[in-house]
Amino acid sequence: MRVLILGGTTEARRLAELLHGTPGLELTSSLAGRVADPRLPPGGTRIGGFGGAAGLAAWLREHGTGAVVDATHPFAGTIGHHALRAAAAVRVPLLVLRRPGWLPVEGDRWHEVGSLEEAAAALPALGRRVFLTTGRMGLAAFAALDDLWFLVRSVDAPGPPHPARMEVLLDRGPFTLDGERELLRRHRVDVVVTKDSGGAATAPKLAAAREAGLPVVLVRRPPAPEGVPVVPDAGSAARWVRERLARGPSPDR
């Protein structure tokens, strides 16, 4: 049985590691290609888009795919909807693997918003020196905030449009609490902006902001596609795949 893992996340790589070498199972991990030097998982890989839901459905048919796991980033909404439509069209089981979101604790000063644009609108009332960790693809939302200074952390260098007063820090998690404390202190950050990505790799910035009494603008994650099972970790996803492998080919395919 071939399994397509829509990946690019730590959980997707872990799932590939757990399933690699399973007798009777062929793995293909698909990466969007937005990172110049991605960490490749074990097994087969492909990089780039499918051409929408129709292109993904065609790929599933062509490769005799028996199951799909959507383990993309919680904010990668487009591919999730394409996977839902493609899996339904080809009648292939679909599982969504989403790490749990972050939960506030005592001392957090979170300002939850629904979009990057709402985050940008909230910033002038909260601080002047911004630690922006929302990725390089959404900087246009903050480009008009000329009075604020931004420290932008991303894996690859961002392109325009972006804030005029900006310093770029090229780095990739996991990050440490000591490192995040020092970063906030050294750059005199007074407000943090992040997406609710969840997971441990980038969570230390939240603890560092809490210790420093800094406000955090948190962009809420979009909901997972409706009508499909959702699991929180790679181990649960691996069990789901192995159960389908044990059942053999679906009778309607």
N, C-alpha and C positions, 0 to 999 in steps of 0.2 A: 504494500500500500504506500502510495506517495502522499506525503503530508507537506503542505505549503505553510511555512511560518512567515507571516508578515511581520518583519522585525525591525531592528535598529535600536532596540532597548536592551538593558541589562537582563531583563526577564526573558527576552527572546533568545539571547545568547545562552542563558542558563538552560532554557528548554531544549535547545539544540544539543547542548552538552549531555543532558539527561537522556535524550533519545538516540544520540549517535551510536551506531553499532547495534541497535536493536534488530534482531533477525526479522526479515520480512518487511522492513520499513525503509523507505527512501525519503530523505529529507531534502527540501529546498527552502532556504531562507532568502527572503526578498528584502532588499534594502532600497530606500528611496534614492540614495545617491546624493544627498544634500551635504554630506560630510566628506571632505577630500580624502581622509585617511581613516576609513571606518575600521572598527575591530570586527574582523570576520569570524563568524561562528564555525564550528565544525560541520561537515557535510557540504552539500551543494549550495551554491549561492547565485543569486542574480541581482543586478543593480539597475535601478531605473524603474520608471512607471510602466503600467500595463496598457495604458490608453483607455482609462475609465472602466466602468463596470463591465461593459461589453468586451473590452480587451481582456480583462481578468477572467471572465467566463470562458472566453475562447482558450486562454492558456490552461485553465483547469481541465477543459475537455481534451485538449491536445495532449496533455501530459497524464491523463488518466488519474487525476488527483482524487484521493479518497477522503480527505479531511483538510480543513483550513483552520489555522489558529491565528487570529488577529492579535498580535502582541506588540502593536505599534505604540507610540507615545500617546498618553492620554489626551493630548491636544491635536493629534493627527486625525481630525474628524473626517476628512474627505475619503481617505482610503478605507476607513471603517464602514462608511455607507456604501462604497463600491463593493466591498467584500460581502456585505449583507445581500445586496442585489445579485451579485454574481453567484454566490453560493446557492441562493434560492433558485436561480435560473438553471443551474446545472444539477441541483438536488444533491449538493455535497454538504455534509455536516460542518457547521461553523461554531467555533468557540472563541470567546473574547477573553483575553488575559489582560487584566488591568490591576496594577499595584494599587493598594488603597491610598486615598488622599490623606493629606496631613490633617491633624486635629489640633486645635489651639489648646494650650495649657495656661495655668495661672501665670500672669505676667506678660503674656503676649499682647501686643497692640496691633491687631490685624484690622485692616480695612479691606473687606472683600468686595470685589467688583466683577462685572460680567464680561469685560473685554479689555484689550490693551488700550483702546480709546478711552474707556472709563478710568483706567489706571492713570493715563496721562492727564486727564481732567482733574484727578484728585491730588496730583503731586504738588502743585504750587502752594497749597495750604498746609503741606506736611513737612517740607524740607527743601533744601537748596542743593545738596550734594547727594546724588542718587546712585545707589548700587543697583544696576539693572541686569537681571539674570533671566530674561525671558527669551533668549535666543536671538540670533542675528537676523531672522526673517521678518520680525515685526517692528523694527526700529522706526519705520515711517510714522507710526502713531505718536512718537515723541519728538519728531523733527522740528516742530514749531516752538518747542519750549526753550527759547534762546536764553532765558534768564537762569536756567538750571545747568548744573554740571553733572555729567554722567560717567560712571565707571561701568563699562559694558563688558561682561564676561561671556565668551562664546568659544566654541571649539575652533571655528574658522573665522577669518576676518570678515566683518560685515561690509556690505556695499551701501551706497546711497539709495534713498534718502535716509539720513540719520541726524541725530542732534549735532548742532554746530560745536558745542563745547563737550567733547567726548574723549575719554581715554579708553583704549581697548586692551583687555587682558585676555590673551589666548590661553585657555586652560580647559581641562576636562576632569570631571570627578572620577572617583570619590574625593571629597574634600574633608578636612579635619576641623574640629572646633577651634583648636589653637590657630590654625591658619586663617580661618574666617575672622576670628577676633582681631588678629593682627592686620588683616586687610581693611576691616572697618576703621580701625584706629589710624592706620597709616594714611588712608585717603580721606579721613575726617568725614566719613559717610554719616548722613543724618536721616536717611530714609532708604528702605530696601523695596524693590519691586520684583516679584517672582510670580510664576504660574504654579498652581497647585499640582505639581508633577507627582508628588508622593515619593516614597522610597527613602532609603538611608543615604544614598550617595551625595545628595545635595542638601540634606536637611540641616547640617550644622550651621548654615547661615541663619536659620530661624532661631536656633539657640543663641547664637552670638548676638543677634539683634535683640532678643529678649533680655539678655544680660546687660546690654548697653542701654536698654529702655527706648529703643528705636521703633518707630512705626514701620509696619510691613504692609505694602499694598499687594494683596493676594488675588490673582485672577482665577476665578472658579473654573474648574474643568467642565467641558461639555459632557452630557450624559452618554453612557454607552448605548449602542444600538439596541432597540427594543426587540424582544422576541427570540433572543439567543442566550444560551447559558454564559455566565460570566464567572471567572475564577480569579483569586487574588495573587496566585503565585505559580512559579514554574512547575513545582511538584504536582500540584493539582492538575495543571494542564497536561503534564506527562501521563498521569493516570488516565485522563480522558482519552488521550490518543491511543494508549495501549489497550483500553477497553474496546475501542473501535477496531483496532487491529485484530483482536481476539475474535470479534464477531464475524470477520470476513467481509467480503463485498456486500454492499447494500443490494437487496433484491430489485430495487427500482432503477438500478444503474447498469 
